[in-house]
Amino acid sequence: MRLIVDFASEEISFDRVEILRSQGVPHEAEVSENFERIYEGATELFHDLAELKGIMSGIEVSHFEEVFRGEGLNEKENPVEDVYRKSSSLALFAVTLGPVLSEKVTELFDNGDYADGYMLDSVSSYAANKLAELAAQHMQLELAVVEPSTSQRVLCYSPGYCGWHISGQKKLFEALHPEEIGITLNESCLMSPIKSVSGVLISGPAEIHKFVNSYPFCNTCTARSCIKRMRNLTIMNAPEDKYGTT
Ligand code: SF4
């Protein structure tokens, strides 16, 4: 399986509370009309300028082992390895919001429009993560076409998070070639356009995606995004919380 997908910007639904929380604004805070104007302006710019693309390519576990090993800098114990070894199927992926939106963020900052630039940057970061989730949903639908009764759940995991060292991007790019949709990698393993996400889509029963988030590096993690992901799995499967997610 190798797919290139054009996504519509309307497929991204924004969670205003979550975006404002990413800026340190608590959900109960009253925000000014000017703040609301800036937020609305940023979401409109997103819909005007975003060019959403994704590429996905199936990969055998034996080949992924080599990709995941990367430059040999991963944490010895990490959830990605624990999960992919229990998977049913794997696909490398990369998604991007396109270059125009990133250029607009840079332009706003260069012009001194810091509030507008910061808000567009926040909205774009949120959208890039949602686009990665859309790629996972896309793969889940593809699997359902082949096997309609499947209960497989697909989640994405990326270099730079949860013990998968950022240098893993190099082998990932060698295997996937996201240049085909305009994503490149620099020497520091940063992608261009900057609002891009890459990694692996791991498919398997929901249970494989659940783990105790007590790896040594979890102590310094501020994102703790695994908690929400596992909670969503739990809501869709069994209403219990035995994985240290609270
Ligand atoms: S706490 Fe952070 S580093 Fe640890 S598994 Fe969760 S998201 Fe990854």
py3Dmol code that shows the C-alpha trace and the ligand (Angstrom):
import py3Dmol

protein = """\
ATOM      1  CA  MET A   1       0.000   0.000   0.000  1.00  0.00           C
ATOM      2  CA  ARG A   2       1.347   3.400  -0.978  1.00  0.00           C
ATOM      3  CA  LEU A   3      -1.097   6.299  -0.968  1.00  0.00           C
ATOM      4  CA  ILE A   4      -0.996  10.024  -1.509  1.00  0.00           C
ATOM      5  CA  VAL A   5      -4.061  11.781  -0.123  1.00  0.00           C
ATOM      6  CA  ASP A   6      -5.320  15.343  -0.501  1.00  0.00           C
ATOM      7  CA  PHE A   7      -7.299  16.312   2.579  1.00  0.00           C
ATOM      8  CA  ALA A   8      -9.807  19.184   2.672  1.00  0.00           C
ATOM      9  CA  SER A   9      -9.217  21.894   5.263  1.00  0.00           C
ATOM     10  CA  GLU A  10     -12.864  21.445   6.326  1.00  0.00           C
ATOM     11  CA  GLU A  11     -11.902  17.992   7.630  1.00  0.00           C
ATOM     12  CA  ILE A  12     -10.060  19.716  10.482  1.00  0.00           C
ATOM     13  CA  SER A  13     -12.411  20.809  13.243  1.00  0.00           C
ATOM     14  CA  PHE A  14     -10.854  23.171  15.732  1.00  0.00           C
ATOM     15  CA  ASP A  15     -11.169  22.808  19.478  1.00  0.00           C
ATOM     16  CA  ARG A  16     -10.983  26.415  20.617  1.00  0.00           C
ATOM     17  CA  VAL A  17     -10.533  25.473  24.277  1.00  0.00           C
ATOM     18  CA  GLU A  18      -7.630  23.159  23.519  1.00  0.00           C
ATOM     19  CA  ILE A  19      -5.916  25.720  21.282  1.00  0.00           C
ATOM     20  CA  LEU A  20      -6.222  28.440  23.914  1.00  0.00           C
ATOM     21  CA  ARG A  21      -5.002  26.015  26.574  1.00  0.00           C
ATOM     22  CA  SER A  22      -1.885  25.400  24.451  1.00  0.00           C
ATOM     23  CA  GLN A  23      -1.241  29.126  24.869  1.00  0.00           C
ATOM     24  CA  GLY A  24      -1.649  28.935  28.634  1.00  0.00           C
ATOM     25  CA  VAL A  25      -5.190  30.401  28.621  1.00  0.00           C
ATOM     26  CA  PRO A  26      -7.435  28.420  31.033  1.00  0.00           C
ATOM     27  CA  HIS A  27     -10.817  27.402  29.611  1.00  0.00           C
ATOM     28  CA  GLU A  28     -12.737  29.406  32.203  1.00  0.00           C
ATOM     29  CA  ALA A  29     -10.858  32.632  31.406  1.00  0.00           C
ATOM     30  CA  GLU A  30     -12.782  35.501  29.844  1.00  0.00           C
ATOM     31  CA  VAL A  31     -11.063  36.677  26.693  1.00  0.00           C
ATOM     32  CA  SER A  32     -11.386  40.090  25.059  1.00  0.00           C
ATOM     33  CA  GLU A  33     -13.210  40.797  21.797  1.00  0.00           C
ATOM     34  CA  ASN A  34      -9.851  41.540  20.244  1.00  0.00           C
ATOM     35  CA  PHE A  35      -8.616  38.102  21.285  1.00  0.00           C
ATOM     36  CA  GLU A  36     -11.699  36.512  19.692  1.00  0.00           C
ATOM     37  CA  ARG A  37     -11.070  38.507  16.511  1.00  0.00           C
ATOM     38  CA  ILE A  38      -7.482  37.257  16.352  1.00  0.00           C
ATOM     39  CA  TYR A  39      -8.617  33.663  16.875  1.00  0.00           C
ATOM     40  CA  GLU A  40     -11.322  33.889  14.193  1.00  0.00           C
ATOM     41  CA  GLY A  41      -8.847  35.546  11.821  1.00  0.00           C
ATOM     42  CA  ALA A  42      -6.335  32.720  12.323  1.00  0.00           C
ATOM     43  CA  THR A  43      -8.870  29.957  11.587  1.00  0.00           C
ATOM     44  CA  GLU A  44     -10.021  31.824   8.456  1.00  0.00           C
ATOM     45  CA  LEU A  45      -6.420  32.181   7.287  1.00  0.00           C
ATOM     46  CA  PHE A  46      -5.926  28.468   7.892  1.00  0.00           C
ATOM     47  CA  HIS A  47      -8.849  27.577   5.617  1.00  0.00           C
ATOM     48  CA  ASP A  48      -7.643  30.050   2.966  1.00  0.00           C
ATOM     49  CA  LEU A  49      -3.987  28.997   2.907  1.00  0.00           C
ATOM     50  CA  ALA A  50      -3.637  25.380   4.038  1.00  0.00           C
ATOM     51  CA  GLU A  51      -2.806  22.750   1.410  1.00  0.00           C
ATOM     52  CA  LEU A  52      -3.285  19.479   3.258  1.00  0.00           C
ATOM     53  CA  LYS A  53      -1.484  16.462   1.903  1.00  0.00           C
ATOM     54  CA  GLY A  54      -0.475  13.082   3.243  1.00  0.00           C
ATOM     55  CA  ILE A  55       1.559  10.103   2.146  1.00  0.00           C
ATOM     56  CA  MET A  56       1.299   6.601   3.629  1.00  0.00           C
ATOM     57  CA  SER A  57       3.256   3.512   2.778  1.00  0.00           C
ATOM     58  CA  GLY A  58       2.840   0.044   4.303  1.00  0.00           C
ATOM     59  CA  ILE A  59       5.960  -1.510   5.788  1.00  0.00           C
ATOM     60  CA  GLU A  60       6.791  -4.989   7.091  1.00  0.00           C
ATOM     61  CA  VAL A  61       7.754  -5.279  10.761  1.00  0.00           C
ATOM     62  CA  SER A  62      11.207  -6.623   9.817  1.00  0.00           C
ATOM     63  CA  HIS A  63      11.882  -3.522   7.679  1.00  0.00           C
ATOM     64  CA  PHE A  64      10.398  -1.175  10.265  1.00  0.00           C
ATOM     65  CA  GLU A  65      12.770  -2.558  12.906  1.00  0.00           C
ATOM     66  CA  GLU A  66      15.643  -1.137  10.868  1.00  0.00           C
ATOM     67  CA  VAL A  67      13.838   2.198  10.309  1.00  0.00           C
ATOM     68  CA  PHE A  68      12.992   2.470  13.993  1.00  0.00           C
ATOM     69  CA  ARG A  69      16.555   1.656  15.074  1.00  0.00           C
ATOM     70  CA  GLY A  70      17.587   4.773  13.157  1.00  0.00           C
ATOM     71  CA  GLU A  71      20.928   6.115  14.357  1.00  0.00           C
ATOM     72  CA  GLY A  72      20.826   3.908  17.463  1.00  0.00           C
ATOM     73  CA  LEU A  73      19.833   6.771  19.775  1.00  0.00           C
ATOM     74  CA  ASN A  74      16.397   5.636  20.948  1.00  0.00           C
ATOM     75  CA  GLU A  75      15.680   5.160  24.636  1.00  0.00           C
ATOM     76  CA  LYS A  76      16.352   1.548  25.602  1.00  0.00           C
ATOM     77  CA  GLU A  77      12.798   1.039  26.781  1.00  0.00           C
ATOM     78  CA  ASN A  78      10.044   2.952  25.043  1.00  0.00           C
ATOM     79  CA  PRO A  79       6.311   2.557  24.325  1.00  0.00           C
ATOM     80  CA  VAL A  80       6.662   2.741  20.528  1.00  0.00           C
ATOM     81  CA  GLU A  81       8.718  -0.466  20.422  1.00  0.00           C
ATOM     82  CA  ASP A  82       6.424  -2.149  22.942  1.00  0.00           C
ATOM     83  CA  VAL A  83       3.381  -1.270  20.788  1.00  0.00           C
ATOM     84  CA  TYR A  84       4.677  -1.962  17.272  1.00  0.00           C
ATOM     85  CA  ARG A  85       5.902  -5.434  18.238  1.00  0.00           C
ATOM     86  CA  LYS A  86       2.260  -6.353  18.994  1.00  0.00           C
ATOM     87  CA  SER A  87       0.863  -4.738  15.822  1.00  0.00           C
ATOM     88  CA  SER A  88      -1.106  -6.318  12.992  1.00  0.00           C
ATOM     89  CA  SER A  89       0.182  -3.930  10.341  1.00  0.00           C
ATOM     90  CA  LEU A  90       2.332  -0.827  10.010  1.00  0.00           C
ATOM     91  CA  ALA A  91       2.563   2.112   7.610  1.00  0.00           C
ATOM     92  CA  LEU A  92       5.019   4.978   7.501  1.00  0.00           C
ATOM     93  CA  PHE A  93       3.331   8.339   7.041  1.00  0.00           C
ATOM     94  CA  ALA A  94       3.948  12.048   6.627  1.00  0.00           C
ATOM     95  CA  VAL A  95       1.394  14.852   6.453  1.00  0.00           C
ATOM     96  CA  THR A  96       1.767  18.549   5.842  1.00  0.00           C
ATOM     97  CA  LEU A  97      -0.258  21.755   5.901  1.00  0.00           C
ATOM     98  CA  GLY A  98       1.818  22.978   2.941  1.00  0.00           C
ATOM     99  CA  PRO A  99       4.337  25.800   2.579  1.00  0.00           C
ATOM    100  CA  VAL A 100       2.011  28.804   2.192  1.00  0.00           C
ATOM    101  CA  LEU A 101       0.611  28.670   5.717  1.00  0.00           C
ATOM    102  CA  SER A 102       4.095  28.372   7.281  1.00  0.00           C
ATOM    103  CA  GLU A 103       5.284  31.307   5.168  1.00  0.00           C
ATOM    104  CA  LYS A 104       2.334  33.377   6.404  1.00  0.00           C
ATOM    105  CA  VAL A 105       3.291  32.711  10.045  1.00  0.00           C
ATOM    106  CA  THR A 106       6.852  33.854   9.311  1.00  0.00           C
ATOM    107  CA  GLU A 107       5.563  36.918   7.455  1.00  0.00           C
ATOM    108  CA  LEU A 108       3.319  37.954  10.362  1.00  0.00           C
ATOM    109  CA  PHE A 109       6.220  37.717  12.837  1.00  0.00           C
ATOM    110  CA  ASP A 110       8.569  39.540  10.446  1.00  0.00           C
ATOM    111  CA  ASN A 111       6.010  42.360  10.165  1.00  0.00           C
ATOM    112  CA  GLY A 112       5.708  42.631  13.948  1.00  0.00           C
ATOM    113  CA  ASP A 113       2.148  41.185  13.999  1.00  0.00           C
ATOM    114  CA  TYR A 114       3.094  39.010  16.952  1.00  0.00           C
ATOM    115  CA  ALA A 115      -0.407  38.294  18.271  1.00  0.00           C
ATOM    116  CA  ASP A 116      -1.715  37.250  14.837  1.00  0.00           C
ATOM    117  CA  GLY A 117       1.450  35.262  14.133  1.00  0.00           C
ATOM    118  CA  TYR A 118       1.367  33.470  17.470  1.00  0.00           C
ATOM    119  CA  MET A 119      -2.312  32.579  17.066  1.00  0.00           C
ATOM    120  CA  LEU A 120      -1.849  31.317  13.499  1.00  0.00           C
ATOM    121  CA  ASP A 121       1.125  29.269  14.687  1.00  0.00           C
ATOM    122  CA  SER A 122      -0.985  27.719  17.487  1.00  0.00           C
ATOM    123  CA  VAL A 123      -3.922  27.002  15.159  1.00  0.00           C
ATOM    124  CA  SER A 124      -1.533  25.439  12.610  1.00  0.00           C
ATOM    125  CA  SER A 125       0.216  23.241  15.188  1.00  0.00           C
ATOM    126  CA  TYR A 126      -3.162  21.999  16.385  1.00  0.00           C
ATOM    127  CA  ALA A 127      -4.229  21.340  12.776  1.00  0.00           C
ATOM    128  CA  ALA A 128      -1.013  19.441  11.954  1.00  0.00           C
ATOM    129  CA  ASN A 129      -1.639  17.049  14.847  1.00  0.00           C
ATOM    130  CA  LYS A 130      -5.263  16.620  13.783  1.00  0.00           C
ATOM    131  CA  LEU A 131      -4.093  15.898  10.236  1.00  0.00           C
ATOM    132  CA  ALA A 132      -1.885  13.081  11.545  1.00  0.00           C
ATOM    133  CA  GLU A 133      -4.993  11.692  13.285  1.00  0.00           C
ATOM    134  CA  LEU A 134      -6.882  11.943   9.976  1.00  0.00           C
ATOM    135  CA  ALA A 135      -4.121   9.887   8.336  1.00  0.00           C
ATOM    136  CA  ALA A 136      -4.618   7.241  11.048  1.00  0.00           C
ATOM    137  CA  GLN A 137      -8.389   7.279  10.436  1.00  0.00           C
ATOM    138  CA  HIS A 138      -7.739   6.953   6.715  1.00  0.00           C
ATOM    139  CA  MET A 139      -5.654   3.823   7.284  1.00  0.00           C
ATOM    140  CA  GLN A 140      -8.320   2.448   9.618  1.00  0.00           C
ATOM    141  CA  LEU A 141     -10.943   2.907   6.872  1.00  0.00           C
ATOM    142  CA  GLU A 142      -8.663   1.211   4.334  1.00  0.00           C
ATOM    143  CA  LEU A 143      -8.360  -1.771   6.677  1.00  0.00           C
ATOM    144  CA  ALA A 144     -12.140  -1.835   7.143  1.00  0.00           C
ATOM    145  CA  VAL A 145     -12.632  -2.041   3.368  1.00  0.00           C
ATOM    146  CA  VAL A 146     -10.486  -5.186   3.268  1.00  0.00           C
ATOM    147  CA  GLU A 147     -12.031  -6.627   6.437  1.00  0.00           C
ATOM    148  CA  PRO A 148     -15.377  -4.947   7.312  1.00  0.00           C
ATOM    149  CA  SER A 149     -15.648  -6.631  10.717  1.00  0.00           C
ATOM    150  CA  THR A 150     -12.207  -5.449  11.833  1.00  0.00           C
ATOM    151  CA  SER A 151     -11.824  -3.935  15.283  1.00  0.00           C
ATOM    152  CA  GLN A 152      -8.311  -2.678  14.588  1.00  0.00           C
ATOM    153  CA  ARG A 153      -7.366   0.716  15.971  1.00  0.00           C
ATOM    154  CA  VAL A 154      -4.739   2.799  14.241  1.00  0.00           C
ATOM    155  CA  LEU A 155      -2.680   5.376  16.129  1.00  0.00           C
ATOM    156  CA  CYS A 156       0.292   7.446  14.980  1.00  0.00           C
ATOM    157  CA  TYR A 157       3.700   7.617  16.705  1.00  0.00           C
ATOM    158  CA  SER A 158       6.443  10.073  15.717  1.00  0.00           C
ATOM    159  CA  PRO A 159      10.222  10.473  16.069  1.00  0.00           C
ATOM    160  CA  GLY A 160      11.061  13.002  18.751  1.00  0.00           C
ATOM    161  CA  TYR A 161       8.435  11.657  21.152  1.00  0.00           C
ATOM    162  CA  CYS A 162       8.175   8.888  23.726  1.00  0.00           C
ATOM    163  CA  GLY A 163      11.735   7.585  23.417  1.00  0.00           C
ATOM    164  CA  TRP A 164      11.923   7.488  19.594  1.00  0.00           C
ATOM    165  CA  HIS A 165      14.878   9.777  18.961  1.00  0.00           C
ATOM    166  CA  ILE A 166      14.381  12.673  16.542  1.00  0.00           C
ATOM    167  CA  SER A 167      17.315  11.382  14.435  1.00  0.00           C
ATOM    168  CA  GLY A 168      14.978   8.518  13.479  1.00  0.00           C
ATOM    169  CA  GLN A 169      13.610  10.949  10.889  1.00  0.00           C
ATOM    170  CA  LYS A 170      16.579  10.152   8.631  1.00  0.00           C
ATOM    171  CA  LYS A 171      15.800   6.471   8.110  1.00  0.00           C
ATOM    172  CA  LEU A 172      12.086   7.237   8.017  1.00  0.00           C
ATOM    173  CA  PHE A 173      12.600   9.700   5.150  1.00  0.00           C
ATOM    174  CA  GLU A 174      14.892   7.262   3.317  1.00  0.00           C
ATOM    175  CA  ALA A 175      12.151   4.635   3.437  1.00  0.00           C
ATOM    176  CA  LEU A 176       9.091   6.856   2.811  1.00  0.00           C
ATOM    177  CA  HIS A 177      10.291   9.655   0.478  1.00  0.00           C
ATOM    178  CA  PRO A 178       7.845  12.347   1.619  1.00  0.00           C
ATOM    179  CA  GLU A 179       9.624  14.693  -0.793  1.00  0.00           C
ATOM    180  CA  GLU A 180       6.962  13.391  -3.170  1.00  0.00           C
ATOM    181  CA  ILE A 181       4.438  15.646  -1.399  1.00  0.00           C
ATOM    182  CA  GLY A 182       6.891  18.477  -0.812  1.00  0.00           C
ATOM    183  CA  ILE A 183       8.253  17.615   2.665  1.00  0.00           C
ATOM    184  CA  THR A 184      12.024  17.757   3.114  1.00  0.00           C
ATOM    185  CA  LEU A 185      14.355  17.163   6.058  1.00  0.00           C
ATOM    186  CA  ASN A 186      17.304  19.312   7.068  1.00  0.00           C
ATOM    187  CA  GLU A 187      20.522  18.332   8.864  1.00  0.00           C
ATOM    188  CA  SER A 188      18.896  18.970  12.253  1.00  0.00           C
ATOM    189  CA  CYS A 189      16.070  16.573  11.350  1.00  0.00           C
ATOM    190  CA  LEU A 190      13.559  19.413  11.123  1.00  0.00           C
ATOM    191  CA  MET A 191      10.940  19.135   8.421  1.00  0.00           C
ATOM    192  CA  SER A 192      10.018  21.774   5.893  1.00  0.00           C
ATOM    193  CA  PRO A 193       7.238  22.936   5.688  1.00  0.00           C
ATOM    194  CA  ILE A 194       7.539  23.275   9.431  1.00  0.00           C
ATOM    195  CA  LYS A 195       3.886  22.338  10.006  1.00  0.00           C
ATOM    196  CA  SER A 196       4.368  18.713   9.021  1.00  0.00           C
ATOM    197  CA  VAL A 197       4.152  15.494  11.026  1.00  0.00           C
ATOM    198  CA  SER A 198       5.771  12.152  10.204  1.00  0.00           C
ATOM    199  CA  GLY A 199       5.989   8.770  11.843  1.00  0.00           C
ATOM    200  CA  VAL A 200       4.424   5.349  11.828  1.00  0.00           C
ATOM    201  CA  LEU A 201       0.772   4.323  11.854  1.00  0.00           C
ATOM    202  CA  ILE A 202       0.418   1.282  14.073  1.00  0.00           C
ATOM    203  CA  SER A 203      -2.617  -0.943  13.655  1.00  0.00           C
ATOM    204  CA  GLY A 204      -3.834  -3.565  16.069  1.00  0.00           C
ATOM    205  CA  PRO A 205      -6.429  -4.254  18.753  1.00  0.00           C
ATOM    206  CA  ALA A 206      -7.038  -1.247  21.015  1.00  0.00           C
ATOM    207  CA  GLU A 207      -5.306  -3.000  23.900  1.00  0.00           C
ATOM    208  CA  ILE A 208      -1.882  -2.838  22.243  1.00  0.00           C
ATOM    209  CA  HIS A 209      -1.954   0.968  22.403  1.00  0.00           C
ATOM    210  CA  LYS A 210      -2.394   1.003  26.173  1.00  0.00           C
ATOM    211  CA  PHE A 211       0.599   1.122  28.469  1.00  0.00           C
ATOM    212  CA  VAL A 212       1.713   2.435  31.820  1.00  0.00           C
ATOM    213  CA  ASN A 213       3.329   5.800  31.168  1.00  0.00           C
ATOM    214  CA  SER A 214       6.140   5.324  33.653  1.00  0.00           C
ATOM    215  CA  TYR A 215       9.168   5.171  31.355  1.00  0.00           C
ATOM    216  CA  PRO A 216      12.161   7.087  32.807  1.00  0.00           C
ATOM    217  CA  PHE A 217      11.728   9.969  30.319  1.00  0.00           C
ATOM    218  CA  CYS A 218       8.031  10.392  31.219  1.00  0.00           C
ATOM    219  CA  ASN A 219       9.156  12.363  34.311  1.00  0.00           C
ATOM    220  CA  THR A 220      10.181  15.285  32.125  1.00  0.00           C
ATOM    221  CA  CYS A 221       7.283  15.059  29.631  1.00  0.00           C
ATOM    222  CA  THR A 222       4.956  18.056  29.732  1.00  0.00           C
ATOM    223  CA  ALA A 223       2.756  17.036  26.783  1.00  0.00           C
ATOM    224  CA  ARG A 224       1.540  13.728  28.279  1.00  0.00           C
ATOM    225  CA  SER A 225      -0.526  13.279  25.129  1.00  0.00           C
ATOM    226  CA  CYS A 226      -0.606   9.493  25.678  1.00  0.00           C
ATOM    227  CA  ILE A 227      -3.141  10.047  28.456  1.00  0.00           C
ATOM    228  CA  LYS A 228      -5.800  11.510  26.162  1.00  0.00           C
ATOM    229  CA  ARG A 229      -5.080   8.944  23.457  1.00  0.00           C
ATOM    230  CA  MET A 230      -5.483   6.048  25.877  1.00  0.00           C
ATOM    231  CA  ARG A 231      -8.550   7.615  27.437  1.00  0.00           C
ATOM    232  CA  ASN A 232     -10.187   7.882  23.997  1.00  0.00           C
ATOM    233  CA  LEU A 233      -9.422   4.212  23.383  1.00  0.00           C
ATOM    234  CA  THR A 234     -10.921   3.360  26.741  1.00  0.00           C
ATOM    235  CA  ILE A 235     -14.097   5.355  26.029  1.00  0.00           C
ATOM    236  CA  MET A 236     -14.549   3.472  22.752  1.00  0.00           C
ATOM    237  CA  ASN A 237     -13.824   0.097  24.256  1.00  0.00           C
ATOM    238  CA  ALA A 238     -14.122  -0.647  27.974  1.00  0.00           C
ATOM    239  CA  PRO A 239     -14.966   2.025  30.560  1.00  0.00           C
ATOM    240  CA  GLU A 240     -12.148   1.366  32.975  1.00  0.00           C
ATOM    241  CA  ASP A 241      -8.944   3.156  33.821  1.00  0.00           C
ATOM    242  CA  LYS A 242      -6.237   0.734  34.787  1.00  0.00           C
ATOM    243  CA  TYR A 243      -3.393   2.135  32.776  1.00  0.00           C
ATOM    244  CA  GLY A 244      -2.260   5.003  34.957  1.00  0.00           C
ATOM    245  CA  THR A 245      -4.017   7.501  32.715  1.00  0.00           C
ATOM    246  CA  THR A 246      -5.399   9.741  35.445  1.00  0.00           C
TER     247      THR A 246
END
"""
ligand_1 = """\
8
SF4
S 4.125 10.626 29.445
Fe 4.905 11.692 27.628
S 6.839 10.637 27.101
Fe 5.691 9.291 28.490
S 4.548 7.929 27.123
Fe 3.200 9.668 27.631
S 3.462 11.185 25.977
Fe 5.184 9.686 25.883
"""
view = py3Dmol.view(width=600, height=400)
view.addModel(protein, "pdb")
view.setStyle({"model": 0}, {"cartoon": {"style": "trace"}})
view.addModel(ligand_1, "xyz")
view.setStyle({"model": 1}, {"stick": {}})
view.zoomTo()
view.show()
